[in-house]
């Protein structure tokens, strides 16, 4: 082992720390190489011997599945949603939420495409984690809507689901001729597609 390699080796870690470090090293490689990423590449990026990976994960598929699940962890987004100021108007709160969800979906699209094409053990599929994360995010948006429940014709849960759907449709390019800003998404949700009187000249 040469001096450069020794410098790159990370210090001894507890098993959970080692697991987290391997996952962190794997994610950018997974985005670049897809399922073709090798354990040798991962080991080099993590600064460990290749055999170290198999002391933590039984095989490469398990490491890739764990990496996907970590990437779909809704924790950071839930914290961002919980930080929205409850004193803002409903429109402002939903616009903040839409902006957060857009960033989440934009960062997740490459991983969602990978997750649908990669073979995973049935008990380690990241798709379940992705769906569970979406459910938790929808619940968080519903809590943001809850103070204005009586002003809406649908429940906070349905409102949150509709917001998520509109964000997803817009962000994934399913409306090929239009790109909606967070403000426009919320305007469609709360006001429909009618222009306000100030834009149409109506009294």
N, C-alpha and C positions, 0 to 999 in steps of 0.2 A: 504494500500500500504506500503510495507516494505521499509527500507532505501536503500537496494540494487536496488530495482526497481526504486525508485525515482532518484537514481544516473544515471540509464540507460536512463531515459527519456531525449529526446533532447529538447533544448529550443524552445520557440515559434518561428514559421517561417512564412514567407509570403507564400501564396498559391503555387506559382511556386517553391519556395524552398522546401516546403513540398512534392510537387509532385516529384521533382528531388530526394529527399532523399528516398522516397518510392520506386522509380524505381531502385535506386542504391542498396537498400537492397534486392529487388526482384530478380535481375539478377542472383547472385550466387545460390540462392535457386532454381530458375527455372532450372538452369543447373543441379542441383543435383536431384531434385524431379520431374521435368517436370510439367505437368499440375496438378499433385496431390498436389503440394505445397498449403498450407492452408494460409488463411489470418491471422490466429493466428501466424503461423511461421514468416510471413512477418512482422507483427506488433512487435514481439519480437526482430527480427533482426534490425528493424528500431528504436526500443526504444519508441514506441508509443502505445497507447491503440488501440485495434482492430477496434473500431468504428471510429477512426481517418481516417482509409483508406477510409471508405465510405463517409467521408466528402470531399474527394478529387476525388475519382473514384466511379461511380455508382455501380460497381460490380467487382468481381475478374477478370472476363474476360477482362474488360476494362483496368485494371492495367497490366495484362499480355501482352495485345496487345501493350500498351504504352511502356512496358519494351522491347519488341521485336523491336519496331520501333527505340527506342533509341540505342539498340545494333547494328542495321543496319545503324546507322547514319554514312555517309561517311566522315564527317568533319575531324576527326583526320588523316585519310588516305589521304585525299585531301591535307592537310597541309604537310604531309610527302612527297608526290609527288611533291608539289610545291617547296620544299626545295632542290630537286635534282639540282646539279650544271649544268647550261646550257653550261658551257665551256667544260664539258666532251664530249667524242666521243659519237656517237649514240649508239654504242654497250654498252658503260659504262652506259649511261643514261637508256637504256632499262633493263640492268641487275639490276640496282638500283630499277627500277620500278617493275621488276619481284619479287625481294626480298620483297618489301613492299606488293605487292599483295598476295604473298604466305602467309605472316603472317596474312593478312586480311582474306583470305579464310580459313586457318587453324582454326582461332578463331571463324569463323562463321559457320562451318560445323555442330556442335551440335545444334546451334540455327536454322539453316535451316531445319534440320530434325524435330525439334520440331514444327516449323512453319507450316510444311506440314501436321502435324497430329493433331494439336490442333484446336478446333472449335473457330472461332472468328466471331464477328459481321461483316457483309459484308463491312461496312463502316470503320472498324477498323483493317482489315487484314494487318499484317505486310509484307505480300508478295509484295504488291505494293511498300512499302518503300524499300524493298530489291532490287527490280528491278530498281527503280529510282536511288538508290545509285550506282548500277552497271553502269547505263548509265552515271552518273556523273563522276565516276572513269575512264570509257573508254574515255570520253571527255578529262579528265585531261592527260591521257597517250597520246592521240592524239596531245595535245599541246606540249608535250615533244618531240614528233617525228617531228613536223611541220618544224623546221629549216632544216631538211634533206629530205624534201618532194621530191626534184628533184632527189635524189639518189635512190628512191624506185620505184618499178613497180606498187605499190598500194598506195592508199591515206593514210595519217596518221590515219584517222578514221578506215580504214580496218586493218592497221597494229596494231593499239591498240586493236581492237577486236580479232585479231588472237593471240596477246600476252595474252590477258585475257583468251582465250579459252585454250591455251597451259598450262597456269598456273593452270587453273581449272582442266583439264584432269589429269595433273601430281599430283596435291595436293590431289585430291579426290581418288587417287588410281585406276583410270580407265585404267592405263597401268600396269597390275599386276606384270610384271617382271622387270620393270624399275622405278627408281626414278630419276627425272631430277633435277639437281641443277639450280639455276637462270642462271648461265653462259651457261649451256647446252640448256635451254629453248630458250635463245636468239640466240644461235648458230643455232638451228633448224629453228628459225624464219627467220634469216638473210641469212643463208648459206644452208638451206636444210639439208639432211641427208648425203651428201657427206663428207668424211673426207678431211681435208685440205691436199694439196700435201706434206707438211712436215711430215705427218703421214703415207702416202702411199708410199713414196719414189719416187713419180712422179716428174718430172722436172717442 
